[in-house]
Amino acid sequence: MKDQARAKARQLAQDFLQRDDRTGWFELLYADAEENEEHIPWGDMMSNPGLVDWLEQKNMQGNGRRALVVGCGLGDDAEELSRRGFSVLAFDIAPSAVAWCKQRFPTSSVEYVVADVLQTPVEWQHSFDFIFEAYTLQVLPPGLRAKAMANIANLLGADGTLLVICRGRAPEDHPGLMPWPLTRDELNTFLATGLHQIQFEDYQDQEQPPTRRFRIQYTRHSDQHTEAPL
Ligand SMILES: C[S@@+](CC[C@H](N)C(=O)[O-])C[C@H]1O[C@@H](n2cnc3c(N)ncnc32)[C@H](O)[C@@H]1O
């Protein structure tokens, strides 16, 4: 079933890209799914193991600090951060995904909103202590990623932490089909915006078959409040 869902997502992505609509297919995929997660390729209804593992390793507690989840999908990662004491805002471009999160977690303290990472609200700038981005960059065509990364970087507050998890590839590897893995060079856009890299992990995950992932931790030092150049 997930293979069918992935094939459908790839077809939708291709059809929309051909009409130069690079993000419109997400809403259609979620709306068509009618809240059946089997139709969502990434709809595994559990927190990202790479996030949970990282939070455990760092023994990180929210203590009321503000967290943001980019492209939150069905909301499991936002709920994970909320359980650990963060005050969480989670956004997705697809209204049907946001409605689904609210339906799944009716008593949640997470604020779920519709927003576009390519046009983030001005009032969000530099206002989050922790930002989690998993698998959104890799579903955006390469030409949109630099803008998305610059916007994400601009949302991070002083001394905040940005954690990114994505599929990874070497520059000489073919990008293949959507989701398109990122190279380290592409991710260096975050550094060009003034963030500092704390840790870069390159590993095979526990899925069958295993997938190459990058997990990167960035921070913004407190004396850096310059706007990202992109
Ligand atoms: C591959 S899914 C990952 C969802 C979630 N992060 C997860 O790991 O399960 C990518 C998500 O990003 C959302 N998305 C795509 N383009 C976006 C954009 N421009 N702004 C905000 N969200 C976007 C999609 O609707 C989708 O929910």
Ligand as a Chemical Component Dictionary entry (heavy atoms), coordinates in Angstrom:
data_LIG
# 
_chem_comp.id                   LIG 
_chem_comp.type                 NON-POLYMER 
_chem_comp.pdbx_formal_charge   0 
_chem_comp.three_letter_code    LIG 
# 
loop_
_chem_comp_atom.comp_id 
_chem_comp_atom.atom_id 
_chem_comp_atom.alt_atom_id 
_chem_comp_atom.type_symbol 
_chem_comp_atom.charge 
_chem_comp_atom.model_Cartn_x 
_chem_comp_atom.model_Cartn_y 
_chem_comp_atom.model_Cartn_z 
_chem_comp_atom.pdbx_ordinal 
LIG C1  C1  C 0  7.730 14.330 3.209 1  
LIG S1  S1  S 1  6.511 15.140 4.101 2  
LIG C2  C2  C 0  7.184 15.050 5.744 3  
LIG C3  C3  C 0  6.166 15.358 6.793 4  
LIG C4  C4  C 0  6.716 15.320 8.218 5  
LIG N1  N1  N 0  7.766 16.286 8.423 6  
LIG C5  C5  C 0  7.199 13.944 8.522 7  
LIG O1  O1  O 0  8.406 13.761 8.685 8  
LIG O2  O2  O -1 6.374 13.031 8.595 9  
LIG C6  C6  C 0  6.781 16.845 3.672 10 
LIG C7  C7  C 0  5.728 17.774 4.250 11 
LIG O3  O3  O 0  6.062 19.108 3.915 12 
LIG C8  C8  C 0  4.888 19.789 3.530 13 
LIG N2  N2  N 0  5.312 20.885 2.643 14 
LIG C9  C9  C 0  5.696 20.805 1.359 15 
LIG N3  N3  N 0  6.021 22.008 0.870 16 
LIG C10 C10 C 0  5.849 22.873 1.889 17 
LIG C11 C11 C 0  6.004 24.275 2.011 18 
LIG N4  N4  N 0  6.401 25.012 0.968 19 
LIG N5  N5  N 0  5.746 24.837 3.196 20 
LIG C12 C12 C 0  5.315 24.095 4.246 21 
LIG N6  N6  N 0  5.135 22.766 4.191 22 
LIG C13 C13 C 0  5.403 22.159 3.020 23 
LIG C14 C14 C 0  4.042 18.743 2.845 24 
LIG O4  O4  O 0  2.672 19.073 2.785 25 
LIG C15 C15 C 0  4.329 17.519 3.719 26 
LIG O5  O5  O 0  3.431 17.425 4.786 27 
# 
loop_
_chem_comp_bond.comp_id 
_chem_comp_bond.atom_id_1 
_chem_comp_bond.atom_id_2 
_chem_comp_bond.value_order 
_chem_comp_bond.pdbx_ordinal 
LIG C1  S1  SING 1  
LIG S1  C2  SING 2  
LIG S1  C6  SING 3  
LIG C2  C3  SING 4  
LIG C3  C4  SING 5  
LIG C4  N1  SING 6  
LIG C4  C5  SING 7  
LIG C5  O1  DOUB 8  
LIG C5  O2  SING 9  
LIG C6  C7  SING 10 
LIG C7  O3  SING 11 
LIG C7  C15 SING 12 
LIG O3  C8  SING 13 
LIG C8  N2  SING 14 
LIG C8  C14 SING 15 
LIG N2  C9  SING 16 
LIG N2  C13 SING 17 
LIG C9  N3  DOUB 18 
LIG N3  C10 SING 19 
LIG C10 C11 SING 20 
LIG C10 C13 DOUB 21 
LIG C11 N4  SING 22 
LIG C11 N5  DOUB 23 
LIG N5  C12 SING 24 
LIG C12 N6  DOUB 25 
LIG N6  C13 SING 26 
LIG C14 O4  SING 27 
LIG C14 C15 SING 28 
LIG C15 O5  SING 29 
# 
